[in-house]
Amino acid sequence: MEAIDDSELWMSGEEDEYEDEYEQQDEMKGDPTSFTLEMSVEGQPGGFHVRNGLGQEQRPSVSGFGSGSKKKPAFRVSCTARAIVHGTLDDKSKTKATLLVYDFSFFSYRKTRIKDATICFEFEKATENRGSQFKGPKVVKVAPYGKHVMMQTTETVTRKMMLEAGVSGGVVATANAKGGTEISVEKTTTHAAEITGDNPCDDWGNYFVSNWHLNENESQRNGIVSRLRTCILLTRDSDEVFNCIPTINVTPNFRAWLGSLVSSRQPDDPVILDPELEPYITLEGDDAKKIDENNLGAGLDGLWDCTFHSTFGEAEKVSRTVTQLASSGTAVETVQTVSEAKVSAS
């Protein structure tokens, strides 16, 4: 069987009009000639995933994957540890605690985008400690927590309908009536990109999981945030080694999704966390100063951050000034033309 280049699947450049049709299939439900074809993302086993080195603990590179070829990627997703600090929750209780700070990047290329993403970090005992009395770490706080919105937009939709008298004397709204009264219905809706964080409990009331869900602005369809920094605060009842199991899932738009149909990846290896190790901090500036090993519960909300995009304010520069043109021997007429153009532009 001939190998398929997944970059060719989503780079056709002709499927934009079909993407909207695919994403709005609910409008076609009444059409008896339409049908839905479901395809699962499957591929050859042994796909790329991040592994632990021999005896490696607390690896910084938690996860990394993408779609498309290396030279022509559709999107790239990565997760990197910026702080792993074991200490105490506060000065008073002296409760054993661990603070984790992770940076996520969601980069898309060449007209592709990531519509939503789900992040799940689950904590459990290490294999060698399964028989101990240690229950495993407890997720007491995550940041961001709750629902946060950004890049809000307002959209107004106007519908026009014709009213005509029905047979029974009632009033019926129809778009095909040739006579009657025309009415307009206007609806204003607000849309935004969203980030929702939570630390749900399981059936036995244990808090072993931290979750985040990211959604794009459905009206603008310009993807989720490109960068996200999250924080996880754990409490522990011992200094035994424990594991963090990372799971990151993304939903790309239709063109990138097609490229993903011929590839799959195995789960990333668990991150082994050892409370006996020294603090690992690569945060810069004031962010690094916000972490107190003896008071890890303080300042958590000030550490998380997100970025949709960055604007470079100095990108617009004057290529040549009138003085430079004159000194280079350019005709006076040309100099005047440039000067007049600048005056007109102002």
Backbone torsions as a table, in degrees:
resi	resn	phi	psi	omega
1	MET	NA	132.7	-177.3
2	GLU	-72.2	135.6	-179.2
3	ALA	-68.4	147.2	-179.0
4	ILE	-105.0	129.6	174.8
5	ASP	-84.9	110.3	-174.7
6	ASP	-65.5	-21.7	179.0
7	SER	-68.0	-25.9	179.8
8	GLU	-74.9	-24.5	-177.2
9	LEU	-68.2	-44.0	-174.9
10	TRP	-99.6	-4.1	-178.0
11	MET	-100.5	18.0	-179.3
12	SER	-65.2	-30.3	177.6
13	GLY	76.6	5.8	-177.2
14	GLU	-112.7	2.3	-170.9
15	GLU	-99.0	6.8	-179.0
16	ASP	-59.4	-41.5	-179.2
17	GLU	-70.1	-28.0	178.7
18	TYR	-79.6	-25.1	-179.5
19	GLU	-61.8	-46.8	179.4
20	ASP	-63.1	-37.0	179.0
21	GLU	-66.1	-39.0	-179.6
22	TYR	-68.8	-41.5	-176.2
23	GLU	-76.1	-12.4	-179.0
24	GLN	-121.1	47.9	-177.7
25	GLN	-68.2	-17.0	-179.1
26	ASP	-64.1	-22.8	178.4
27	GLU	-73.7	-13.8	-175.9
28	MET	-105.5	5.7	-174.3
29	LYS	-62.7	-29.4	-177.9
30	GLY	-83.6	-2.7	-177.8
31	ASP	-90.1	112.5	-177.6
32	PRO	-68.1	-13.6	-178.7
33	THR	-89.8	-5.0	-179.2
34	SER	-98.1	156.9	177.7
35	PHE	-150.4	165.7	-179.1
36	THR	-113.6	130.9	177.2
37	LEU	-110.3	117.3	-179.3
38	GLU	-97.4	132.4	178.6
39	MET	-126.9	136.1	178.8
40	SER	-98.3	149.3	-179.7
41	VAL	-81.9	101.4	-179.7
42	GLU	-133.6	158.2	179.5
43	GLY	-170.0	-166.3	-179.3
44	GLN	-71.2	138.9	178.4
45	PRO	-68.2	164.2	178.2
46	GLY	86.7	21.9	178.2
47	GLY	-65.7	169.1	-175.8
48	PHE	-62.9	133.7	170.8
49	HIS	-154.0	159.0	-176.3
50	VAL	-85.1	128.8	-176.3
51	ARG	-117.4	160.3	173.7
52	ASN	-82.6	139.5	170.9
53	GLY	-72.3	171.0	-178.7
54	LEU	-60.1	114.4	179.8
55	GLY	72.3	11.9	-176.8
56	GLN	-75.5	134.3	175.5
57	GLU	-122.4	148.1	176.2
58	GLN	53.2	50.6	-179.1
59	ARG	-64.3	137.9	-178.8
60	PRO	-71.5	-39.3	-179.0
61	SER	-82.8	100.2	-174.1
62	VAL	-79.2	-46.0	-176.6
63	SER	-155.6	155.9	176.6
64	GLY	-168.1	127.6	179.7
65	PHE	-160.2	172.0	-179.9
66	GLY	-167.4	-169.6	178.9
67	SER	-137.7	151.0	-175.4
68	GLY	90.7	177.6	180.0
69	SER	-78.3	166.1	179.9
70	LYS	-65.7	-34.3	-179.8
71	LYS	-80.7	-28.5	-179.6
72	LYS	-130.5	70.8	-177.1
73	PRO	-73.2	151.3	172.3
74	ALA	-88.2	-45.5	175.3
75	PHE	-156.8	160.5	176.5
76	ARG	-134.4	136.6	177.8
77	VAL	-126.6	135.0	179.1
78	SER	-145.1	156.5	176.5
79	CYS	-137.5	127.3	-176.9
80	THR	-132.4	135.8	177.5
81	ALA	-74.5	132.9	175.9
82	ARG	-110.0	-19.5	176.7
83	ALA	-157.1	130.9	172.0
84	ILE	-133.9	103.3	-173.1
85	VAL	-127.4	125.0	176.1
86	HIS	-105.1	131.8	-178.9
87	GLY	-168.6	-133.8	179.8
88	THR	-124.4	155.5	-176.8
89	LEU	-65.7	-45.0	177.7
90	ASP	-156.6	177.0	-176.9
91	ASP	-72.4	-26.9	-173.6
92	LYS	-85.3	-53.3	-173.3
93	SER	-76.4	-29.7	-176.3
94	LYS	60.1	24.2	177.6
95	THR	-68.4	133.8	178.7
96	LYS	-63.6	136.1	-176.5
97	ALA	-147.6	163.0	176.9
98	THR	-138.9	133.4	176.5
99	LEU	-112.2	128.2	179.2
100	LEU	-120.6	131.5	176.8
101	VAL	-125.2	124.4	-176.5
102	TYR	-126.0	141.5	173.8
103	ASP	-105.5	129.9	176.5
104	PHE	-113.7	142.8	173.5
105	SER	-126.8	137.4	178.7
106	PHE	-129.0	91.7	-175.9
107	PHE	-106.5	130.7	176.7
108	SER	-120.5	152.9	-172.9
109	TYR	-133.1	151.6	169.1
110	ARG	50.9	63.7	173.3
111	LYS	68.3	10.9	172.7
112	THR	-95.8	166.0	178.6
113	ARG	-155.4	159.5	174.9
114	ILE	-104.8	119.3	-174.4
115	LYS	-80.7	-36.9	177.7
116	ASP	-157.3	163.3	-179.5
117	ALA	-148.0	147.2	176.9
118	THR	-126.7	128.5	179.7
119	ILE	-117.3	129.8	178.8
120	CYS	-136.3	122.3	174.0
121	PHE	-115.2	118.4	179.9
122	GLU	-112.0	135.8	-177.0
123	PHE	-113.4	138.0	-177.7
124	GLU	-150.7	168.9	175.6
125	LYS	-63.5	149.9	170.8
126	ALA	-69.8	156.6	-176.2
127	THR	-57.0	-39.7	-177.1
128	GLU	-72.8	-10.1	-178.2
129	ASN	-111.0	14.5	-176.8
130	ARG	-62.2	-28.6	-177.6
131	GLY	-90.0	0.0	-177.4
132	SER	-83.7	171.9	178.3
133	GLN	-80.5	-6.0	-180.0
134	PHE	-64.3	123.2	-178.0
135	LYS	-80.4	-15.6	-174.2
136	GLY	102.5	159.9	-177.9
137	PRO	-67.4	153.1	179.8
138	LYS	-114.8	129.2	177.7
139	VAL	-80.9	108.0	-177.0
140	VAL	-97.2	-21.6	-179.3
141	LYS	-160.9	143.7	174.4
142	VAL	-130.8	154.1	175.6
143	ALA	-142.1	129.1	2.8
144	PRO	-73.4	148.8	177.6
145	TYR	-118.8	140.6	-178.2
146	GLY	82.9	-167.7	-175.3
147	LYS	-97.5	128.6	177.4
148	HIS	-126.1	134.1	-178.5
149	VAL	-117.1	153.6	179.9
150	MET	-155.2	164.0	179.1
151	MET	53.9	50.2	-178.1
152	GLN	-70.9	142.2	175.6
153	THR	-135.5	155.0	178.6
154	THR	-116.4	136.7	-177.5
155	GLU	-129.8	131.8	179.1
156	THR	-113.6	126.3	-179.8
157	VAL	-117.0	129.6	179.7
158	THR	-117.3	129.7	177.3
159	ARG	-117.7	135.1	177.8
160	LYS	-110.6	134.3	-179.9
161	MET	-135.8	156.7	176.6
162	MET	-107.8	137.0	177.9
163	LEU	-106.5	131.3	176.1
164	GLU	-137.2	157.7	-179.0
165	ALA	-75.4	132.8	177.6
166	GLY	-84.6	174.9	-178.9
167	VAL	-64.7	-37.5	-176.5
168	SER	-83.0	2.4	179.3
169	GLY	95.0	-8.9	178.9
170	GLY	-78.3	174.9	178.7
171	VAL	-104.8	126.5	-177.2
172	VAL	-118.6	133.8	177.4
173	ALA	-90.6	128.6	179.2
174	THR	-145.4	147.8	179.4
175	ALA	-93.8	-3.7	-175.0
176	ASN	-109.9	-0.2	-177.2
177	ALA	-69.1	138.3	179.8
178	LYS	-86.1	-21.6	179.7
179	GLY	-130.2	170.9	179.4
180	GLY	118.8	-168.1	-177.5
181	THR	-104.9	131.9	178.9
182	GLU	-90.4	131.0	176.6
183	ILE	-122.1	152.9	177.9
184	SER	-119.3	132.6	177.5
185	VAL	-114.7	120.8	-177.2
186	GLU	-111.4	133.4	-178.7
187	LYS	-131.6	129.3	178.6
188	THR	-110.6	126.7	-179.1
189	THR	-124.6	151.4	178.3
190	THR	-113.4	132.2	-179.1
191	HIS	-125.4	154.4	-179.6
192	ALA	-160.5	156.1	168.2
193	ALA	-74.6	145.0	-172.5
194	GLU	-130.9	148.0	170.3
195	ILE	-132.1	125.3	-179.5
196	THR	-125.4	124.7	179.7
197	GLY	-116.5	149.6	-177.1
198	ASP	-161.5	159.0	171.5
199	ASN	-129.8	77.8	-175.0
200	PRO	-70.0	155.8	177.1
201	CYS	-97.1	160.2	177.6
202	ASP	-89.3	-169.6	-176.4
203	ASP	-65.5	-18.7	-177.9
204	TRP	-106.2	12.0	177.6
205	GLY	79.2	16.8	179.1
206	ASN	-92.5	138.2	-179.8
207	TYR	-104.5	85.7	-177.3
208	PHE	-107.3	0.8	-169.3
209	VAL	-129.9	143.1	168.8
210	SER	-122.1	135.0	-175.5
211	ASN	-128.8	146.4	167.8
212	TRP	-139.9	141.0	176.7
213	HIS	-128.3	131.6	-177.8
214	LEU	-117.1	133.1	177.4
215	ASN	-125.6	146.5	174.8
216	GLU	-82.2	167.8	171.0
217	ASN	-71.7	111.0	-173.7
218	GLU	-65.8	-25.2	179.3
219	SER	-76.2	-43.4	-177.0
220	GLN	-84.5	-30.1	-179.0
221	ARG	53.8	51.4	-179.8
222	ASN	-116.4	20.7	172.3
223	GLY	87.3	172.8	179.0
224	ILE	-85.3	179.8	178.1
225	VAL	-60.8	149.5	-177.7
226	SER	-84.8	-26.9	179.5
227	ARG	-138.5	142.8	-179.1
228	LEU	-144.3	133.2	174.1
229	ARG	-113.9	125.7	-178.6
230	THR	-119.9	159.5	179.4
231	CYS	-131.9	141.9	177.7
232	ILE	-130.6	126.4	177.5
233	LEU	-110.7	122.0	-178.5
234	LEU	-114.2	148.1	167.3
235	THR	-113.9	148.1	-176.6
236	ARG	-131.7	153.1	175.0
237	ASP	-106.3	9.2	176.4
238	SER	-162.5	176.5	176.6
239	ASP	-103.9	23.6	178.9
240	GLU	-74.0	152.7	178.9
241	VAL	-66.4	141.2	176.2
242	PHE	-138.8	168.5	-174.5
243	ASN	-114.3	150.1	170.4
244	CYS	-117.8	122.0	-178.6
245	ILE	-103.7	107.4	-177.8
246	PRO	-89.1	139.3	174.4
247	THR	-137.4	121.3	179.5
248	ILE	-127.4	122.6	177.8
249	ASN	-124.5	138.6	178.4
250	VAL	-128.6	153.9	175.1
251	THR	-116.8	106.7	178.4
252	PRO	-82.2	171.7	174.6
253	ASN	-73.0	178.7	-167.7
254	PHE	-60.3	-41.2	-175.9
255	ARG	-67.6	-39.0	178.2
256	ALA	-75.2	-30.5	179.3
257	TRP	-64.7	-36.9	177.6
258	LEU	-60.7	-40.8	179.1
259	GLY	-65.5	-25.7	-178.2
260	SER	-80.7	-11.1	-176.7
261	LEU	-67.8	-22.9	-176.5
262	VAL	-103.9	13.2	-179.3
263	SER	-139.0	155.5	176.3
264	SER	-150.4	165.4	-178.8
265	ARG	-140.9	147.3	176.5
266	GLN	-80.3	158.8	178.0
267	PRO	-61.8	148.4	175.2
268	ASP	-67.5	150.8	175.9
269	ASP	-64.2	147.0	174.8
270	PRO	-60.5	146.3	174.8
271	VAL	-86.8	123.0	-178.4
272	ILE	-87.9	120.1	-177.2
273	LEU	-111.3	124.5	-177.1
274	ASP	-117.3	110.8	-179.3
275	PRO	-62.0	-13.3	-179.9
276	GLU	-82.3	-11.1	-177.2
277	LEU	-80.0	157.8	178.8
278	GLU	-70.2	156.1	179.5
279	PRO	-59.1	141.3	175.7
280	TYR	-114.4	114.1	-177.6
281	ILE	-137.7	121.7	174.7
282	THR	-120.2	12.2	175.2
283	LEU	-66.6	154.7	-176.7
284	GLU	-114.5	155.2	172.4
285	GLY	61.8	-136.6	-176.1
286	ASP	-67.3	-26.3	-179.7
287	ASP	-61.2	-39.6	179.4
288	ALA	-66.6	-31.8	-179.2
289	LYS	-74.8	-16.4	-178.8
290	LYS	-75.4	-11.8	-177.0
291	ILE	-96.6	119.5	177.0
292	ASP	-114.6	115.8	-176.1
293	GLU	-57.7	-28.5	-179.1
294	ASN	-95.6	-0.2	-180.0
295	ASN	-149.2	62.8	-173.0
296	LEU	-68.1	-19.2	-178.9
297	GLY	-78.8	-7.0	-177.1
298	ALA	-92.3	141.2	173.0
299	GLY	73.4	18.9	-176.9
300	LEU	-67.0	-42.0	-177.3
301	ASP	-66.4	-22.1	179.7
302	GLY	-84.4	-2.9	-177.5
303	LEU	-94.3	-32.0	-174.7
304	TRP	-74.9	154.9	-176.4
305	ASP	-160.9	161.7	174.4
306	CYS	-149.3	153.1	-179.9
307	THR	-136.9	124.2	175.6
308	PHE	-80.5	-54.0	171.8
309	HIS	-156.2	163.3	178.3
310	SER	-109.8	138.1	179.0
311	THR	-108.1	123.3	178.5
312	PHE	-90.7	105.2	-172.5
313	GLY	-71.8	-16.2	-176.9
314	GLU	-103.6	24.0	-177.5
315	ALA	-73.6	-29.3	-178.8
316	GLU	-90.0	117.8	-178.6
317	LYS	-130.5	155.2	175.8
318	VAL	-79.4	122.6	-176.7
319	SER	-72.8	-44.6	179.3
320	ARG	-146.3	134.6	177.4
321	THR	-94.2	167.4	179.3
322	VAL	-62.9	-38.9	-179.9
323	THR	-62.7	-40.9	179.7
324	GLN	-65.9	-38.7	179.0
325	LEU	-65.4	-41.6	-178.9
326	ALA	-66.8	-41.0	-178.9
327	SER	-70.0	-21.6	179.9
328	SER	-87.3	0.1	176.6
329	GLY	88.5	14.4	179.2
330	THR	-70.3	146.7	-177.5
331	ALA	-57.2	147.1	-178.8
332	VAL	-61.9	-34.8	180.0
333	GLU	-60.0	-40.6	178.1
334	THR	-65.4	-40.9	179.1
335	VAL	-61.5	-43.3	179.5
336	GLN	-64.5	-37.8	179.2
337	THR	-62.4	-43.5	178.2
338	VAL	-63.8	-42.0	-179.5
339	SER	-64.1	-43.6	179.2
340	GLU	-64.1	-37.5	179.3
341	ALA	-64.2	-38.3	179.6
342	LYS	-67.7	-38.6	178.6
343	VAL	-65.5	-41.9	179.2
344	SER	-63.4	-39.3	-178.9
345	ALA	-67.2	-33.0	-179.5
346	SER	-76.6	NA	NA
